[in-house]
Amino acid sequence: MTPVSATGSEPAGREPARTEPASQVELTILMPCLNEAETLATCIRQAQRFLTSHDVHGEIVVADNGSTDGSQEIAEAEGARVVRISERGYGAALIGGIAAARGTYVAMADADDSYDFGTLGPFIERLRGGDDLVMGNRFLGGIGPGAMPKLHRYLGNPVLSMIGRILFRAPVRDFHCGLRAFRRDSIINLHLRTTGMEFASEMVVKACLAELKVSEVPTTLKKDGRSRPPHLRSFRDGWRHLRFLLLFSPRWLFLYPGLGITAIGVIFTAILVRGPITVGGSGFDIGSLLYAVALTVVGYQAVLFAILSRVYAQAEGFLPTNPRFDAFQRRLSMEKGVTIGLAVFAFGLIVSVISLFRWSNADFGSLPPDQSIRTVTPGVLGLMLGSQTILSGLFLSLLRIRIVRPDPIAVAEIAPQDSSFLLGSAEASPDKIEADT
């Protein structure tokens, strides 16, 4: 990710609500922003009133993602500190903002006036009580008329949240609530990476995998105050969330089902290759044999995908290391994979040659279909499984190539000290910004 820079200048307008040294800042109220000139001032004033009324030592940070409508100037005039983020995307803006935050705790919400920053009290109480991540729950607190599309309210959010609860045992029923608060050091230690809308899922999933203390409180959602369409794209961003959840659960989604499907396919293939069978008055013959072969291939591919995706996810920091998987992974190598694959492929090739000789004995004429298919099936299956194993072994070696990348949080934290990190985000076109966020 491209690093960020923070501007700490105080304009001649409104004075910042809080200007305590970093060591005294308890709460950073963080707002990701991309062309929110219509609502940004309202959100900042709400946040300032909360800090004052609750006597919280805090600051307001606007993580600007390249606004071209004057949002940066509005934020500075209202007393907020602006952090300019060149990397496009919701997650990118928040990662940069978290890095620049000075507070022990960080509360984040959109700058579109859909959440009331004056309701942060219960979040801060939970954090002071020892929680690491406190999520808002809009379904418990209430969703105002027109605040959430019906597709999101009755299908998208409930389904994705249910998948998250099942796969990761997350005590959260609203995975994608934009209003949440957390201990800054706990979240930084998760090494969040995603730059798009799936950042919301990554934070919850990684917090649960790291066994952080996660809770939720009711919050309300009202219709935002913008006149333009939201940056969110229902199907694109919904798929990105789902894709992320699937990537984080290769064992339950791919490995175990794949092993089961492979076992069923191998058993039925071994039985039906010898001849037809009858079970409960139903006959299983050549057609069933072909489906059994298909089950074997699909199941085996799912197992390989589970292994490769786990290797990739751990290498990229998406998943925490697992001692048992690491021990298994150390026994894997490209050479072993290719050797096993070549052995299976050789078995298939031998069976295929034997089938060819049998065909030659019939002067390459027609053979009984059932006999011909049963003869070549083991060879075909061996060729397919062997090829998959060889290619997966080669791909595994590619995944293990180490690429040194700077940690985005670490880079962002040193950015203000180096003028070379100052970003000219205004150079990006509005069309490009809209498309990438």
N, C-alpha and C positions, 0 to 999 in steps of 0.2 A: 504494500500500500504506500502511496505517496505520503510523505510526512506533512504535518500541519504546522501552522504558525499562529501564535496568539498576539493580538494587539492589545496592549494594556493602556493605551492613551486615554485620557479623560477629556472629552470635548467641553466646549464652553457652555453647553446646555445644562440639562438636569444632572445633578451630582449623583454618583452611584449610591445605592441604598446602603451597601456594606463595603468597606474597604479594609477590613482587618487583614493582618498578615496571614500568610498561608497556614501557619501553625495554629491559628485560632479559628479558622474557618471550619464550622461543623457541617454545614450543608451547602452543596453546590446545586442550584436549580438549573438544569441543562435543557436547552431547547434546540433541536435540529431545525434548520431553516433553509428554505429555498423559495424565494419570492413570496414572502409572507407579509408584505407591507401593510395589507389591510387589517391584520389581526395581531401583529407582533407587539405593538405598543400596549394593547390591552392585556396580553399575556404577561408581559414584563411587569406592568403595574400590579396585576394580581399577585405575582410572585413577591414583589416588594412589600405589599401589604401583609402577606403571610409572614415574611421574615420579621417585620416590625411588630405585628400584633402578637406573635408567639415568642418574641424575644429570642430569635434564633440567629446566631452569628453565621451569616452565609453570604453567598455571592450568586449572581445570575450570569450564566454563560450562554451565549448564542453561538452554536456551531454552524457557521454559514457555509453552504455547499455551492456557492457561486451565484448568489442572487444578483439580479440585474435591475431590480425595481426599487432600489434604495433601502432595502431591509437592513443592510449593515449600518448605514447612517442613522436609521431610526433606532436601532438597538443601542448604539453608542450614545445617542442623544437622551435615551431613557435611562442611561446609567449602567447598562449591561456591558460585560466584557465580551468582545467578539473574537472567535477563533475561526480562522479561514481554512477551509478544507478543500483541497484541490481534487482529491479522489471522489468521483461521483457516487452517490448512493446513500440511502438511509443509514445503513450500518457503518459506512465509512465516516459519515458526519458524526455519529455517536462515538465511535472509537476515538476519533480525534478529540472530541469534546471531553470524554472521560479522561483521556491522557492529560488534557490541559486543566482539568478540575483541581481545585485546591482543597476541597472539602473532604472531611472524613466520610461523609455520606453524599450520595448523588441521587437526586430525584429528576427524572426525565419525563417529558411529555411533549407532544407536538405543539407547534406555535400557531395553530389554526383556531384557537379559542374553542376547541371541542371539549377540553378538560378544564376544570376549575383548579388553579394552583392554590387557591385558598383552602383546599381540603386535604392538604398534605399532612395534617396533624397525626392521624392514625398511622401513616407510613413511618413518620419519624419516631413515634412511640415504639413501634415494633423493632425498628433498627436499634434504638437505645436499649431495648430489652434483649438484644443479642441476635436478632435475625440477620441473615446475610442478604437476602433478597425478598422484598415485599412487593407482590403483584397486586394491581387493581383488578377487581372483578366487576365488569360492567353489567353482567347478567344478574348479579345480586344487588347492585346499587341502582340500576335503572338506566334505560336507553331512551332518550327523548325522541319525539316524532321526527322522522327524516334523518336521524343521526347515523344510522347504519343501514345499508341496503339489505333487503330481505334475504338475498342470497348469502350474504355474510352472516346475518343474524341467525338464520335457521338451518344453514347447511355448512358453510365454510368454516366459521369459527368453532361451532360445536364438534364437527367431525375431526378437524385437525387437533383440537384440544383433547378429544377422547383418545385419538391415536397417541398423543404425547403421554397421557396418563397411563395408558396400557403398556406402552413400550418402555417408559422410563420411570414409572411409578411416581410421577410428578403430582404433588398435592395442589394442583392448579387447574381451575376450570375455565380460565380465560387466558390461553397461551399468548394471545396477541394484543392484549391491552397495552395501549401506548403509554399509560401512566403507571410508573413503577419506580421504586427507590431501592438503593442497595449500598452496601459498604464498598467504597471504591477499591480498597486493596483486595477484597475477596473477588471482585469481578475482574480486576486486572490480572490476577493470578490464573484466571481461566483461559487467557490468551485468545480472546474472541477474534475471529478472522473474517467472517462473511461481511460483504459490503452492501448487500441489498436488504430488502424487507425481511428476509429470513433471519436477519440478526436478532429479531425478537424471539424466534424459536431457539436459536443457538444459545442465547443467554440462559433461558430456562433449562434447556436440556443439559448443558454443561454444568450448571449449578447443581442439578440433581445427580449427575454422574459423579461430581466431586463431593457429594454428600454435604453440601452447604445447607444451612437452615433456611428453608423457603416457606413463605406463608402468603396469604392474600387477604385483602380487605375490600369491602364493597366500595365502588366508586361509580360516579355517574358519567354518562356521555351525552352531550347535546350536539345539535347540528352545528357544524363549524361555521365561522363567520366569513368564509371566502366566497367570492363571486365566481371564481374559476373552478374547473373540475379538480378533484384531488389527484395527487401524484400516484396513488395506489391504482394498480391494474388488477382486476379481480382474478382472472384466470392465470395470467403470467405470474403474479406474486403468490397466488394460492399454490400453484405448482412448485414454485421455488421453496415454499415452506414444506410441502409434502416431500419433495425431493430431499430436502435436508433431513427430515425425520427418518426417511428410509435409509439414508447414508449412515445415520448414527445407530441403526439397529440391524446390521447385517446378520447377526446370529439368529434372531427370532424370525426375521423376515425371509432370509434366504438359506441359511445353513441348515437349520432343523427341517424346514419343509423340503429342501433339496435332498437331504439324506433320506427322508421318508419316501419321496417320489422315486428316487434312484433305487431304493430297496424293492419297492413294489414292481418297478419296471424290470429289474434283473430277475426277480423271482418268476414273474409271469413269462418273461422271455425264455428262461431256462425250461419252464414246463411246456410252453406251447411250441418250442422249436422241435420237440420230440414228436408232437402230434396233437390233434384236437382233443379237447376235454369237454365233459359235460358236468355242469354244476346246477343242481336243482331243476333239471329239465331244460336248462339253457346251454346251448353249444358255443364254445369258443374256439375259433380256428384262425385262419390266416389274417383276417382283418384285425382280430384281437392281438395277434402277434405283432403286427405293425404298430399298433398303438402302444404296446408294451415297450417296443424299441424307442418310440418317441418319448415315452415317460422317462426311460433311462437317460436319454441324451439331455432332455430338458432339466431333469433333476441334477445330473452331474454338472451341467453348466451353472446351475444355481449355487451348488457347493463351491465351485471354483470362483464364482463371482463374490460369494461371501468372504472367502479368504483374501482375494485381491482387494476388495473394497475396504476390509479391515486394515490391511497393510497400508493402503493409501491414506485412510483416515487417521491412523496413528502417526504416519510420517508427516502429515500436514498439520498435526495438532488438533484435528477435529475431535478425536477420541483420546481418552487417557490411555496410558499403557496398561496392559493386562499381563501379569506374570505368566499365567498359563499359556496364553497365546504367544507371548514372546518366546517361551521355551519351545513351543511347537514351531514357531517361525524360524528359530535358529537351526532347526533340523532340515528346513527347506532350503533348496538352492536351485539355481537354474540347471545345473548339471544333473541333479537328482530328478527334477521334473522332466527334463528332456530324455533322460535314460528310461524312466518309467514309461513315458509317452512312446518312445521308440519300441519298447518291449510290447506294449499293447498294440501299437500299429503293426509290428512284425507279426503278432498273432493273427490280426485281421488279414494281413497280406498272405500269410500261409494258408489260411482257410479259403481265401479267394482263389489262390492258385490251385488248391485241391478241387474247388468247384469248377474251375476252368478245365481241369483234366477230365472230370466227370462229364462235362459238356462235350469235350472232344471225343470221348468214347461213344457218344451218341451222334458222331459225325456233325456236331454243331447244329443239330436239328432241334426241334421243339421238345421241351421236357414237360412233364406234368407240372402245372403251376404251383401246386402246394408243395411238391417235393423240391422244386427249384428254389422257391422262396425260403423254405426252411434250411436249405443247404447254404445259401449265401448270407442269411441274416447274421450269424455270428461274425462273419468276416466283415460285413458292412459296419456292424456295431463296433468292432475292434478298430477299424480304420477311423471312424468318427471320434471315438473316445481318445484314441492315441493322438490324433491331430489336436484335439482340444487341450490335452495335457501338455503337449510340446509347446503350443502357442502360449498357454498360461505360464509355463516355466520361463519362457523368454520375456513375457510381459512383467512377471515378477521381478526379474533382474532390472528392468527399466524403472520400476517403482522404487527400487532400493538405491538408485543413484542419488547421492546426497547433494542437495543444492542449498547453499548458505544464503538465507534471506534475513535481513534485519527485522527485528521484532517491531511491528508498527507502533505499539505503545511506547517502547523505549525510544524509538526515533522521534516520535511526536513530543516526548517530554524534553528532549534536548533541542528541539527545533527552535524555540525562541532565543536560544543562545547563539544561533548561527544565522547570519543574515542570508546565507545562501538558500535557506529553507523558505524564505518569504515567497508566497505564492501569488501569482497574478491571475486569480480565478476569473476576473472579468473578461479575460481574453476568450473564454469559451462561449460559443453561441448559445442562446436560449433554447434553440431546438435540440442541441446536443445534450444540454443539462436536463431538459424534460424527458428525453428518451432514456437517459441512463439512470434516472432516479426512481 
